[in-house]
Amino acid sequence: MGGDELNLVKAGKDYGWPTITYGLEYSGEAIGSPPLQQKEGMEQPVYYWDPVLSPSGMSFYKENAIPEWENNLFIGGLSSQHIARLVIENNKVVGEERLLAGENQRFRDIAYHDGMLYAVTDQGNLYRIKKK
């Protein structure tokens, strides 16, 4: 529960699971004894969610039709029931926007195709995502 992470994976690095985490077991018990969020030699996530996002598919926006979205990361959320738009600068998340949160849908996958972002839900709904 909690602690969903976004990591910048590099060869040879240790990302700590399950030694370090920002989450809990589903029972509510701590993970590890004692529970740790940091430890020397282990990488910290670029970003983490608490409460959870329950991430599913993700995609970078590679178009410039919406310049402020260029190179932003879009992640479908299952239990969170929204799409997270992450603004990333110098490998750090500097902003998050929740898209389609009012749709009450579990966003299963998100893809970039022909300059557009598309998302599909558990209920089979297909969304084309664009700025208002």
C-alpha positions in Angstrom: 0.0 0.0 0.0 1.5 3.3 -1.0 4.9 3.9 -2.2 4.4 3.4 -6.0 7.7 4.6 -7.5 9.1 6.1 -10.7 12.8 5.2 -11.1 15.4 6.1 -13.6 16.9 2.7 -14.1 20.7 2.5 -14.6 22.8 -0.6 -15.0 24.4 -1.8 -11.8 22.3 0.4 -9.4 20.4 -1.0 -6.5 16.8 0.3 -6.2 16.3 -1.3 -2.8 13.2 -3.4 -3.0 12.2 -4.7 -0.5 15.0 -3.3 1.7 13.8 0.3 1.3 10.3 1.4 0.4 7.8 4.1 0.9 4.9 1.6 1.1 3.4 -0.9 3.5 2.2 -4.5 3.2 -1.5 -4.8 2.2 -2.1 -5.9 5.8 -0.9 -2.5 7.0 2.3 -4.0 8.4 5.7 -2.4 7.7 7.9 -3.9 5.1 11.2 -4.9 6.6 12.4 -4.7 10.2 13.0 -2.0 10.9 11.2 -0.3 8.0 13.6 1.9 6.0 13.1 4.5 3.3 16.7 5.2 2.7 19.9 3.2 2.9 23.5 3.9 1.8 24.2 2.3 -1.6 20.5 2.2 -2.6 18.9 4.6 -5.1 16.0 6.9 -4.2 13.0 7.0 -6.6 12.7 10.0 -8.9 9.2 10.2 -7.6 6.7 8.2 -5.5 3.0 8.3 -4.7 1.3 7.9 -1.4 -1.6 7.2 -1.7 -0.9 4.9 -4.6 -1.3 5.6 -8.3 -1.4 1.9 -9.1 0.5 2.6 -12.3 -0.2 0.8 -15.6 0.8 1.9 -19.0 3.0 5.0 -19.6 4.2 7.1 -22.4 6.2 10.2 -23.1 4.6 13.0 -25.1 6.9 13.6 -28.1 5.0 16.1 -30.1 5.1 19.9 -29.9 1.5 20.6 -30.7 1.1 21.3 -27.0 4.6 22.7 -26.2 4.2 22.6 -22.4 3.6 18.8 -22.6 6.7 18.1 -24.7 8.7 15.3 -23.0 6.2 15.0 -20.2 5.5 11.5 -18.9 1.9 10.3 -18.8 1.0 7.3 -16.6 -2.3 5.5 -16.4 -3.7 5.0 -12.9 -5.7 2.0 -11.9 -6.9 2.5 -8.3 -6.2 6.3 -8.5 -8.6 6.5 -11.5 -6.8 9.2 -13.3 -3.9 9.8 -15.7 -0.8 11.4 -14.1 1.0 13.9 -16.2 4.5 14.3 -14.8 6.7 17.3 -15.8 10.3 16.2 -15.7 13.3 18.5 -15.8 16.9 17.3 -15.3 15.6 13.8 -14.4 13.5 15.2 -11.5 9.7 15.5 -11.3 8.9 19.2 -10.9 5.1 19.0 -11.4 2.2 16.6 -11.5 -1.3 17.1 -13.1 -4.2 14.7 -12.7 -6.1 14.2 -16.0 -9.6 12.7 -16.4 -10.0 12.2 -12.7 -13.7 12.8 -12.9 -14.3 10.0 -15.3 -14.2 7.3 -12.6 -12.3 4.9 -14.8 -9.3 2.6 -14.2 -6.8 3.7 -16.8 -5.2 0.5 -18.1 -2.8 1.7 -20.8 -1.7 4.9 -22.4 0.1 5.2 -25.7 1.5 7.9 -28.0 0.6 7.5 -31.7 0.7 9.9 -34.6 1.2 12.9 -32.4 -1.6 12.1 -30.0 -2.0 10.4 -26.7 -4.6 7.7 -26.2 -5.7 5.9 -23.1 -7.9 2.8 -22.6 -9.8 1.8 -19.5 -10.7 -1.5 -17.9 -14.3 -0.9 -19.1 -13.0 -0.6 -22.7 -13.4 3.1 -23.1 -10.9 4.8 -25.4 -9.8 8.4 -24.8 -7.9 10.7 -27.0 -6.1 13.1 -24.6 -5.6 16.7 -25.5 -5.3 20.0 -23.7 -8.5 21.9 -22.9 
